[in-house]
Amino acid sequence: MQYALLLVTILSLGQTEPLGPGDHKRTITVDDLKRTHWIHVPPKYDAKQPASVVLALHGATMDAKLMQILSGLNKTADEQNFIVVYPNGTGLIQTWNAGLFPGELTKNHPDDVKYLGKVLDDVSGSLNVDKKRIYATGMSNGAMMCYRLASEMSDRIAAIAPVAGTMALEKYEPKRPVPVVHIHGTKDTLVPYVSPERKKDTPVYLKFLSVDDTMRACVKANGCSPTPTETVLDVKEERLKVIRKEYAGGKAPVVLYTIEDGGHTWPGSPFNPTFLGLSTRNFSANEVLWEFFRKQALK
């Protein structure tokens, strides 16, 4: 009787039946396009307590399930008790409309900002979500999409953690300063650390910034000092040098982790293909992004 009453109440509010711990495949329709996403709910999830949410956006040629495997975020979510959502891009090679395509080309791609907003609506309608603690991370093209979300959905995204993907926007103008932690390897050949426009085999229609230019845009938007505090991390038995730069003094922090000689990888993951370059084993992107996220919340 009580469950039936709860279900009627939820439906009357336009929400779906509540979810429990586990992996849930969801389908929603946005602009007449049917799209899917996966929601991972940790075992310790308590419907009485609002939970943090991390959007995890896959790279080009990947999908939600591959992002789940590559990142290993389910394990981190289970340990730290937050919800992870793995949306799917569109197209034959599964990409995000992150601002890569200038002019008319952008208009021919789905409105992924709108789609991801609807994904968050679905998550909030089926779970007890702390709406002040919704975050976004992503790999490569998914990282680029994080910057677009920060720019256009700063009222819902508390912080972002792009990995191996830079800004692909003509303008970065979030309505509120968005905290950013960025992780990138200096020998990334797909999204180069420096001057991607000079890379001969990069298609001319792909437009994205270097890491330094991306950080400058974030620093400007957040009002941080352009001169960072630099620290070389002491990561036990790590073969690659990791440098942390923090741009302080602004309304929201901007932090950059540079992996010297690192490739196009998800640091700390055991599933990085060798052809994408070297990766760290003892420096974990998951640990860094969650340590950063848990200190950030919408006001």
C-alpha positions in Angstrom: 0.0 0.0 0.0 2.8 2.4 0.9 4.8 1.5 -2.2 1.8 2.0 -4.4 1.2 5.4 -2.8 4.8 6.4 -3.3 4.7 5.3 -7.0 1.5 7.3 -7.7 3.1 10.3 -6.0 6.3 10.0 -8.2 4.3 9.6 -11.4 2.2 12.6 -10.5 5.3 14.7 -10.4 6.4 13.5 -13.8 9.1 11.2 -12.4 9.9 7.6 -13.1 10.0 4.7 -10.8 12.9 5.0 -8.4 16.1 3.0 -9.1 18.2 0.9 -6.7 21.9 -0.1 -6.7 23.3 -1.6 -9.9 23.6 -0.7 -13.6 20.6 0.6 -15.4 20.2 1.2 -19.1 17.9 4.1 -19.8 16.3 5.4 -23.0 15.1 9.0 -23.7 13.9 10.8 -26.8 15.3 14.3 -27.5 14.4 16.2 -30.6 12.9 13.0 -32.1 16.1 11.1 -31.6 16.0 8.1 -29.3 19.2 7.9 -27.2 20.5 5.8 -24.4 22.6 6.2 -21.2 23.7 4.0 -18.3 23.3 4.9 -14.7 25.6 3.2 -12.1 24.2 3.3 -8.6 26.6 2.3 -5.8 25.8 -0.5 -3.4 25.7 1.9 -0.4 23.2 4.3 -2.1 20.6 5.4 0.4 17.4 6.9 -1.1 17.0 9.0 2.0 20.3 10.8 1.4 21.0 13.0 -1.6 23.9 11.6 -3.7 26.5 13.3 -5.9 26.4 12.6 -9.6 29.4 12.4 -12.1 28.7 12.5 -15.8 31.4 10.4 -17.6 31.6 11.3 -21.3 33.3 8.9 -23.6 35.8 9.8 -26.4 35.2 9.6 -30.1 34.9 6.0 -31.4 34.0 4.9 -27.9 30.6 4.4 -26.2 29.2 4.5 -22.7 30.2 0.9 -21.9 33.7 1.3 -23.1 34.0 4.5 -21.0 32.9 2.5 -18.1 35.6 0.0 -18.6 38.4 2.4 -19.5 37.8 4.8 -16.6 37.1 2.3 -13.9 34.8 4.9 -12.3 32.3 2.3 -11.1 34.9 1.1 -8.6 35.6 4.7 -7.4 31.9 5.4 -7.2 31.3 2.3 -5.1 34.1 3.3 -2.7 33.1 6.9 -2.4 29.3 6.4 -2.7 28.4 8.6 -5.7 26.3 7.9 -8.8 28.0 7.7 -12.3 26.2 8.3 -15.5 27.5 7.2 -18.8 25.7 8.9 -21.7 26.1 7.9 -25.4 27.1 10.3 -28.2 25.8 10.0 -31.8 26.9 9.0 -35.2 28.8 6.0 -36.7 31.8 6.7 -34.5 29.9 8.1 -31.5 31.0 11.7 -31.0 29.9 14.7 -29.0 28.9 18.1 -30.5 31.5 19.8 -28.4 32.0 22.8 -30.7 34.5 21.1 -33.0 32.6 21.9 -36.1 32.4 25.6 -37.1 29.5 27.4 -38.7 26.9 25.3 -40.6 28.5 22.0 -39.6 27.6 22.5 -36.0 23.9 23.0 -36.9 23.8 19.5 -38.5 24.8 17.8 -35.2 22.5 17.0 -32.3 22.1 19.5 -29.4 24.1 17.5 -26.9 23.8 20.2 -24.2 20.1 19.8 -24.4 20.4 16.0 -24.4 22.7 15.9 -21.4 20.3 18.2 -19.6 17.5 15.7 -20.2 19.8 12.9 -19.0 20.3 14.8 -15.7 16.5 15.2 -15.5 16.1 11.5 -15.9 18.7 10.8 -13.2 17.1 13.3 -10.8 13.7 11.8 -11.5 14.7 8.3 -10.5 17.2 8.9 -7.7 17.7 11.2 -4.8 20.3 13.6 -6.3 22.2 16.4 -4.6 21.6 19.0 -7.3 24.4 21.1 -5.9 26.9 18.3 -6.6 26.6 17.3 -10.2 29.9 17.1 -12.0 31.3 16.2 -15.5 34.4 14.4 -16.6 35.3 13.0 -20.0 38.0 11.6 -22.2 39.2 13.3 -25.4 36.1 14.5 -27.3 34.2 13.8 -24.1 36.6 16.1 -22.3 35.9 18.8 -24.9 32.2 18.3 -24.2 32.9 19.0 -20.5 34.0 22.5 -21.4 30.9 23.1 -23.5 28.8 22.0 -20.5 30.7 24.4 -18.2 30.2 27.2 -20.6 26.5 26.6 -21.3 25.2 24.7 -18.2 27.1 26.3 -15.4 23.9 26.6 -13.4 23.8 22.7 -13.1 27.4 21.6 -13.4 29.4 22.2 -10.2 32.8 21.4 -11.6 34.5 19.6 -14.5 37.5 17.3 -14.9 38.5 17.0 -18.6 41.1 14.3 -19.4 43.1 14.3 -22.7 40.8 16.8 -24.3 40.9 20.6 -24.6 38.5 23.4 -25.3 36.8 23.4 -28.7 34.8 26.6 -28.3 35.0 30.0 -30.0 33.9 31.6 -26.7 34.1 30.3 -23.2 31.7 32.4 -21.1 30.1 30.5 -18.2 27.4 32.4 -16.3 29.3 31.5 -13.1 33.0 30.5 -12.6 33.2 26.8 -12.9 36.0 24.9 -11.1 38.3 23.0 -13.5 40.8 20.2 -13.0 42.5 19.2 -16.3 44.8 16.2 -16.9 46.9 15.9 -20.1 50.0 14.1 -21.4 52.7 16.1 -23.2 53.0 13.4 -25.9 49.3 13.1 -26.7 49.2 12.7 -30.5 45.4 12.9 -30.9 44.8 16.0 -28.9 48.3 17.6 -28.8 49.4 19.4 -25.7 50.8 22.3 -27.8 49.5 24.0 -31.0 47.1 21.4 -32.4 46.5 23.5 -35.4 50.0 22.8 -36.6 49.5 19.0 -36.7 49.6 18.0 -40.3 47.3 15.0 -40.0 44.6 16.9 -38.0 41.6 17.5 -40.3 41.0 21.2 -41.1 37.5 21.1 -39.7 38.7 20.1 -36.2 39.2 23.2 -34.1 40.4 23.0 -30.6 42.9 24.8 -28.4 46.2 23.9 -26.9 46.3 23.0 -23.2 47.9 26.3 -22.4 45.3 28.3 -24.3 42.5 26.3 -22.6 43.9 27.0 -19.2 44.2 30.7 -20.1 40.5 30.8 -21.0 39.5 29.1 -17.7 41.8 31.4 -15.7 40.3 34.5 -17.4 36.7 33.3 -16.8 37.4 32.4 -13.1 39.4 35.5 -12.4 42.5 33.5 -11.3 46.1 34.6 -11.2 47.7 33.8 -14.6 50.9 32.7 -12.8 50.4 29.2 -11.3 51.9 27.6 -8.3 53.9 24.6 -9.6 54.5 21.3 -7.8 56.2 18.1 -9.0 54.3 15.3 -7.4 56.1 12.6 -5.5 54.2 9.6 -6.9 55.7 6.3 -5.5 57.3 4.1 -8.2 55.8 6.2 -11.0 57.9 6.2 -14.2 56.4 9.4 -15.6 56.9 12.8 -14.1 53.6 14.5 -12.9 53.5 18.3 -12.5 50.6 20.1 -10.8 49.8 23.7 -11.6 47.3 25.6 -9.5 45.9 28.9 -10.7 44.7 30.5 -7.4 43.1 33.8 -6.3 39.9 33.6 -8.4 36.3 32.9 -7.7 36.8 29.2 -8.6 40.0 27.1 -8.8 41.7 26.0 -12.0 44.2 23.1 -11.7 46.3 21.4 -14.4 48.1 18.1 -14.1 50.7 17.5 -16.8 52.0 14.0 -17.4 55.4 14.4 -19.0 55.8 12.0 -21.9 52.2 10.8 -21.3 50.0 9.8 -24.3 46.3 10.0 -25.1 45.3 7.9 -22.0 43.2 7.8 -18.8 45.9 7.9 -16.1 45.7 5.0 -13.7 43.6 2.8 -15.9 45.0 -0.7 -16.8 43.2 -0.6 -20.1 45.1 2.1 -22.0 46.2 0.7 -25.4 49.9 1.0 -25.9 49.5 2.6 -29.4 48.0 5.6 -27.6 51.2 6.3 -25.8 52.6 5.9 -22.3 50.4 6.2 -19.2 50.7 6.4 -15.5 49.9 3.5 -13.2 50.3 5.0 -9.7 48.8 8.4 -10.5 45.1 8.0 -10.8 42.8 10.3 -12.7 39.8 9.0 -10.7 41.4 9.8 -7.3 42.4 13.3 -8.5 39.0 14.2 -10.0 37.0 12.9 -7.0 39.2 14.6 -4.5 38.6 17.8 -6.5 34.9 17.3 -7.0 34.0 16.6 -3.4 35.2 20.1 -2.4 33.1 21.8 -5.0 29.4 22.6 -4.9 26.9 25.0 -6.4 26.0 27.8 -4.0 
